[in-house]
Amino acid sequence: MPDTSKDILYTGPVRIAESGPQLDYNPPKRDNLWYDVSLGLIDPPRISTRSDSKVNLAVWPERKMPTRQECSDLIATQGVWMVEVQKGTVVCLKTEAGRTAVLTITSTSDSFSTGVMAQATVWSEISE
């Protein structure tokens, strides 16, 4: 399980579509100009950040859910701007504001508007 301390900004479902979400809000919101993660390609489904962004993604390779620090370390060493996902994929990411988040993909689709659904945990603490 992700950390369950009071240091969590948001935990719950998010839709990752062509325009967002922005995860630095509670709850996360869609924003056509500023977003942390979006649906990149739909066959196979890939989620991405803007390639010029400081936001990074990394697929978590283990069965147990990562802690905030484990996600942060993985992003720092293996972060990329696009990852392929399927139901059950766990993705660590760093938001525009520098928060660490973990997304567990709960469903995928072949539509930009339907997007990918995930269970998200966003930690409050901002990392350097």
LUMMAR-767123 format. One record per atom (N, C-alpha, C): residue in three letters; atom name; x, y, z. Coordinates in steps of 0.001 Angstrom, whole numbers, plus 500000, padded with zeros to 6 digits. Example, Ala and Ser with C-alpha at 12.3 -4.5 7.8 and 13.67 -1.06 7.14 Angstrom:
  residuo  atomo       u       v       w
      ALA      N  513190  494310  507800
      ALA     CA  512300  495500  507800
      ALA      C  513200  496700  507800
      SER      N  512850  497750  507080
      SER     CA  513670  498940  507140
      SER      C  512900  500030  507870
! end
This chain:
  residuo  atomo       u       v       w
      MET      N  500843  498806  500000
      MET     CA  500000  500000  500000
      MET      C  500878  501244  500000
      PRO      N  500419  502306  499322
      PRO     CA  501154  503566  499407
      PRO      C  501139  504074  500847
      ASP      N  501997  505048  501102
      ASP     CA  502015  505663  502441
      ASP      C  500602  506113  502788
      THR      N  500168  505907  504010
      THR     CA  498825  506312  504424
      THR      C  498870  507419  505459
      SER      N  499954  508141  505497
      SER     CA  500112  509204  506476
      SER      C  499322  510443  506073
      LYS      N  499345  511443  506947
      LYS     CA  498665  512708  506678
      LYS      C  499366  513495  505571
      ASP      N  500474  512982  505067
      ASP     CA  501242  513663  504037
      ASP      C  500701  513448  502628
      ILE      N  499512  512886  502519
      ILE     CA  498931  512637  501201
      ILE      C  498005  513789  500827
      LEU      N  498254  514383  499652
      LEU     CA  497421  515469  499141
      LEU      C  496110  514914  498594
      TYR      N  496176  513814  497838
      TYR     CA  494980  513251  497206
      TYR      C  495168  511762  497022
      THR      N  494096  511025  497226
      THR     CA  494056  509628  496845
      THR      C  492664  509353  496294
      GLY      N  492613  508710  495142
      GLY     CA  491337  508418  494513
      GLY      C  491493  508235  493017
      PRO      N  490374  508116  492321
      PRO     CA  490430  507863  490882
      PRO      C  490762  509120  490076
      VAL      N  491449  508926  488945
      VAL     CA  491702  509991  487974
      VAL      C  491543  509424  486576
      ARG      N  491110  510284  485669
      ARG     CA  491037  509931  484248
      ARG      C  492202  510611  483547
      ILE      N  493001  509828  482852
      ILE     CA  494123  510364  482088
      ILE      C  493682  510381  480630
      ALA      N  493413  511577  480118
      ALA     CA  492940  511726  478749
      ALA      C  493877  512678  478009
      GLU      N  493453  513128  476850
      GLU     CA  494318  513951  476013
      GLU      C  494747  515238  476718
      SER      N  493919  515745  477621
      SER     CA  494264  517002  478289
      SER      C  494269  516851  479804
      GLY      N  495126  516012  480290
      GLY     CA  495298  516004  481736
      GLY      C  495027  514681  482398
      PRO      N  495198  514734  483693
      PRO     CA  494919  515779  484669
      PRO      C  496170  516493  485206
      GLN      N  495902  517558  485932
      GLN     CA  496887  518280  486726
      GLN      C  496738  517730  488147
      LEU      N  497762  517051  488648
      LEU     CA  497670  516324  489913
      LEU      C  498019  517161  491144
      ASP      N  498413  518411  490967
      ASP     CA  498769  519252  492099
      ASP      C  497562  519901  492765
      TYR      N  496365  519510  492378
      TYR     CA  495130  519999  492991
      TYR      C  494464  518864  493747
      ASN      N  493629  519208  494728
      ASN     CA  492852  518217  495450
      ASN      C  491379  518601  495344
      PRO      N  490614  517896  494499
      PRO     CA  491012  516762  493666
      PRO      C  491728  517239  492398
      PRO      N  492436  516321  491715
      PRO     CA  493081  516679  490451
      PRO      C  492053  517229  489466
      LYS      N  492496  518095  488549
      LYS     CA  491568  518662  487578
      LYS      C  492182  518677  486189
      ARG      N  491289  518729  485201
      ARG     CA  491726  518847  483811
      ARG      C  492141  520280  483539
      ASP      N  493192  520432  482764
      ASP     CA  493673  521745  482380
      ASP      C  494332  521583  481013
      ASN      N  493780  522219  479999
      ASN     CA  494278  522034  478640
      ASN      C  495690  522573  478440
      LEU      N  496119  523522  479254
      LEU     CA  497443  524111  479082
      LEU      C  498499  523486  479981
      TRP      N  498150  523211  481237
      TRP     CA  499115  522665  482189
      TRP      C  498598  521346  482725
      TYR      N  499325  520304  482471
      TYR     CA  498935  518989  482962
      TYR      C  500191  518211  483314
      ASP      N  500043  517262  484193
      ASP     CA  501169  516434  484593
      ASP      C  501328  515222  483698
      VAL      N  500209  514651  483295
      VAL     CA  500247  513426  482509
      VAL      C  499040  513415  481586
      SER      N  499240  512900  480370
      SER     CA  498139  512808  479424
      SER      C  498248  511503  478650
      LEU      N  497202  511207  477898
      LEU     CA  497212  510030  477049
      LEU      C  498029  510376  475809
      GLY      N  499117  509638  475599
      GLY     CA  500012  509933  474492
      GLY      C  499592  509230  473216
      LEU      N  499637  507936  473197
      LEU     CA  499219  507130  472055
      LEU      C  498248  506088  472578
      ILE      N  497312  505687  471738
      ILE     CA  496275  504785  472230
      ILE      C  496394  503355  471732
      ASP      N  497368  503038  470884
      ASP     CA  497490  501667  470385
      ASP      C  498948  501260  470320
      PRO      N  499502  500663  471343
      PRO     CA  498904  500376  472647
      PRO      C  498849  501642  473503
      PRO      N  498033  501632  474569
      PRO     CA  497906  502828  475397
      PRO      C  499240  503238  476018
      ARG      N  499533  504530  475912
      ARG     CA  500739  505096  476525
      ARG      C  500348  506389  477210
      ILE      N  500903  506600  478391
      ILE     CA  500702  507875  479048
      ILE      C  502018  508640  478968
      SER      N  501904  509958  478918
      SER     CA  503100  510753  478704
      SER      C  503017  512088  479415
      THR      N  504171  512709  479505
      THR     CA  504272  514093  479930
      THR      C  504733  514865  478697
      ARG      N  504780  516170  478788
      ARG     CA  505367  516930  477681
      ARG      C  506863  516650  477697
      SER      N  507458  516424  476544
      SER     CA  508876  516063  476496
      SER      C  509770  517185  477005
      ASP      N  509287  518422  477017
      ASP     CA  510074  519545  477529
      ASP      C  509805  519792  479011
      SER      N  509028  518924  479622
      SER     CA  508600  519119  481004
      SER      C  509629  518575  481980
      LYS      N  509600  519105  483206
      LYS     CA  510425  518532  484269
      LYS      C  509738  517333  484910
      VAL      N  508518  517050  484471
      VAL     CA  507770  515902  484978
      VAL      C  508347  514628  484364
      ASN      N  508483  513598  485168
      ASN     CA  508973  512323  484674
      ASN      C  508099  511188  485157
      LEU      N  508121  510097  484403
      LEU     CA  507379  508879  484706
      LEU      C  508361  507722  484823
      ALA      N  507992  506709  485573
      ALA     CA  508771  505475  485627
      ALA      C  507840  504342  486045
      VAL      N  507910  503219  485341
      VAL     CA  507079  502064  485679
      VAL      C  507686  501364  486895
      TRP      N  506850  501150  487918
      TRP     CA  507274  500472  489139
      TRP      C  507334  498979  488843
      PRO      N  508497  498327  489077
      PRO     CA  508672  496930  488655
      PRO      C  508251  495872  489676
      GLU      N  507932  496270  490903
      GLU     CA  507666  495283  491944
      GLU      C  506182  495082  492188
      ARG      N  505847  494002  492901
      ARG     CA  504452  493709  493236
      ARG      C  503919  494624  494337
      LYS      N  504745  494893  495357
      LYS     CA  504287  495758  496452
      LYS      C  504226  497201  495961
      MET      N  503302  497951  496546
      MET     CA  503175  499354  496161
      MET      C  504360  500150  496686
      PRO      N  504847  501102  495901
      PRO     CA  506000  501884  496332
      PRO      C  505639  502944  497368
      THR      N  506613  503301  498170
      THR     CA  506477  504444  499058
      THR      C  506799  505701  498257
      ARG      N  506569  506850  498846
      ARG     CA  506912  508110  498203
      ARG      C  508398  508139  497860
      GLN      N  509245  507735  498805
      GLN     CA  510689  507776  498573
      GLN      C  511114  506797  497481
      GLU      N  510515  505602  497465
      GLU     CA  510847  504624  496431
      GLU      C  510480  505151  495046
      CYS      N  509314  505783  494938
      CYS     CA  508906  506381  493654
      CYS      C  509864  507500  493254
      SER      N  510178  508360  494187
      SER     CA  511076  509480  493920
      SER      C  512440  508988  493432
      ASP      N  512972  507971  494086
      ASP     CA  514268  507407  493689
      ASP      C  514197  506783  492298
      LEU      N  513106  506063  491998
      LEU     CA  512956  505430  490693
      LEU      C  512876  506480  489585
      ILE      N  512113  507533  489812
      ILE     CA  511992  508605  488823
      ILE      C  513351  509258  488575
      ALA      N  514099  509495  489658
      ALA     CA  515399  510156  489540
      ALA      C  516389  509338  488714
      THR      N  516280  508026  488797
      THR     CA  517256  507177  488111
      THR      C  516763  506599  486793
      GLN      N  515421  506484  486611
      GLN     CA  514902  505808  485416
      GLN      C  513758  506555  484757
      GLY      N  513584  507833  485080
      GLY     CA  512454  508593  484550
      GLY      C  512521  508810  483047
      VAL      N  511374  508694  482404
      VAL     CA  511210  508946  480968
      VAL      C  509959  509790  480783
      TRP      N  509664  510223  479563
      TRP     CA  508490  511074  479368
      TRP      C  507281  510320  478831
      MET      N  507442  509034  478460
      MET     CA  506300  508251  477977
      MET      C  506480  506794  478375
      VAL      N  505392  506162  478860
      VAL     CA  505428  504746  479189
      VAL      C  504175  504060  478650
      GLU      N  504335  502816  478234
      GLU     CA  503209  501991  477803
      GLU      C  502523  501440  479043
      VAL      N  501188  501416  479042
      VAL     CA  500447  500938  480199
      VAL      C  499385  499923  479801
      GLN      N  499028  499113  480755
      GLN     CA  497891  498204  480642
      GLN      C  497264  498129  482021
      LYS      N  496116  497495  482117
      LYS     CA  495470  497370  483413
      LYS      C  496438  496713  484393
      GLY      N  496606  497349  485566
      GLY     CA  497496  496829  486589
      GLY      C  498880  497468  486611
      THR      N  499265  498185  485547
      THR     CA  500568  498859  485532
      THR      C  500614  499915  486631
      VAL      N  501724  499979  487355
      VAL     CA  501933  500977  488402
      VAL      C  503005  501945  487905
      VAL      N  502661  503229  487895
      VAL     CA  503550  504254  487359
      VAL      C  503830  505304  488432
      CYS      N  505098  505573  488664
      CYS     CA  505502  506676  489531
      CYS      C  505665  507913  488658
      LEU      N  505348  509083  489216
      LEU     CA  505566  510304  488457
      LEU      C  505843  511476  489364
      LYS      N  506492  512476  488791
      LYS     CA  506773  513723  489484
      LYS      C  505924  514793  488811
      THR      N  505164  515538  489616
      THR     CA  504272  516558  489073
      THR      C  505042  517837  488736
      GLU      N  504363  518746  488045
      GLU     CA  504968  520042  487702
      GLU      C  505461  520771  488944
      ALA      N  504720  520680  490049
      ALA     CA  505105  521376  491281
      ALA      C  506183  520621  492062
      GLY      N  506512  519399  491630
      GLY     CA  507554  518632  492306
      GLY      C  507052  517600  493289
      ARG      N  505751  517348  493292
      ARG     CA  505216  516296  494164
      ARG      C  505443  514931  493519
      THR      N  505486  513907  494352
      THR     CA  505598  512540  493867
      THR      C  504212  511916  493906
      ALA      N  503900  511146  492868
      ALA     CA  502607  510475  492790
      ALA      C  502813  509057  492276
      VAL      N  501844  508202  492574
      VAL     CA  501831  506855  492023
      VAL      C  500445  506624  491427
      LEU      N  500424  506057  490225
      LEU     CA  499182  505756  489515
      LEU      C  499116  504257  489270
      THR      N  498001  503636  489630
      THR     CA  497760  502238  489290
      THR      C  496669  502237  488230
      ILE      N  496999  501760  487038
      ILE     CA  496060  501780  485923
      ILE      C  494947  500775  486195
      THR      N  493693  501263  486154
      THR     CA  492546  500396  486426
      THR      C  491787  500029  485160
      SER      N  491912  500834  484083
      SER     CA  491314  500468  482796
      SER      C  491956  501293  481694
      THR      N  491944  500743  480491
      THR     CA  492462  501446  479319
      THR      C  491382  501471  478246
      SER      N  491568  502327  477257
      SER     CA  490637  502365  476131
      SER      C  491402  502767  474882
      ASP      N  490729  502686  473745
      ASP     CA  491348  503094  472484
      ASP      C  490810  504447  472030
      SER      N  490453  505294  472993
      SER     CA  489880  506596  472698
      SER      C  490566  507679  473524
      PHE      N  490954  508777  472851
      PHE     CA  491564  509894  473575
      PHE      C  490595  510519  474570
      SER      N  489300  510538  474233
      SER     CA  488344  511185  475133
      SER      C  487995  510294  476321
      THR      N  487895  508977  476117
      THR     CA  487638  508058  477222
      THR      C  488865  507943  478102
      GLY      N  490018  507825  477471
      GLY     CA  491281  507818  478188
      GLY      C  491537  506566  478995
      VAL      N  492431  506722  479933
      VAL     CA  492879  505663  480823
      VAL      C  492434  506045  482225
      MET      N  491912  505103  482980
      MET     CA  491537  505358  484371
      MET      C  492628  504806  485285
      ALA      N  492869  505525  486385
      ALA     CA  493879  505090  487339
      ALA      C  493447  505445  488748
      GLN      N  493959  504695  489690
      GLN     CA  493848  505031  491108
      GLN      C  495127  505785  491443
      ALA      N  494998  506997  491962
      ALA     CA  496156  507850  492206
      ALA      C  496380  508086  493690
      THR      N  497638  508196  494058
      THR     CA  498037  508727  495347
      THR      C  499061  509810  495055
      VAL      N  498794  511026  495546
      VAL     CA  499695  512162  495357
      VAL      C  500136  512615  496740
      TRP      N  501438  512593  496986
      TRP     CA  501957  513027  498279
      TRP      C  502085  514543  498311
      SER      N  501863  515136  499483
      SER     CA  501881  516594  499648
      SER      C  503276  517193  499518
      GLU      N  504253  516505  500067
      GLU     CA  505611  517053  500119
      GLU      C  506171  517286  498720
      ILE      N  506801  518438  498552
      ILE     CA  507421  518785  497280
      ILE      C  508903  518455  497378
      SER      N  509414  517735  496365
      SER     CA  510817  517331  496326
      SER      C  511596  518297  495447
      GLU      N  512872  518310  495638
      GLU     CA  513735  519127  494772
      GLU      C  513943  518429  493466
! end
